Amino acid sequence: MKKPVQNPREVAEIVAIQALSFVASDPERLGLFLAETGIGPETLRKSAGDPNFLISVLDFVLRDDATVKAFASVSELHPTNVAAARQVLGDPHWERDVP
């Protein structure tokens, strides 16, 4: 049995990674995201470990009501949870546990 995640920063990172998967699942949406961020498809996986990149993923999803609602529905989250994840990732006072 998996241990439930308690750390808000870790939860926010999970939400952002889910958002990246959501963006990547639609070729048109992915193309727009890649064009806006300037990264290539070959660097997506590597970039997923960068907290600033994860912020950009959530910013992309949150900027359009239809997109955030679709992502929230697919992820079984409330749209405010997506916004809260963005806030946690952007807060410099939250420290990431790095082994």
Secondary structure, DSSP 8 states (H G I E B T S, - for coil): -------HHHHHHHHHHHHHHHHHTSHHHHHHHHHHH---GGGHHHHTT-HHHHHHHHHHHHTSHHHHHHHHHHHT--HHHHHHHHHHHH-TTS-----
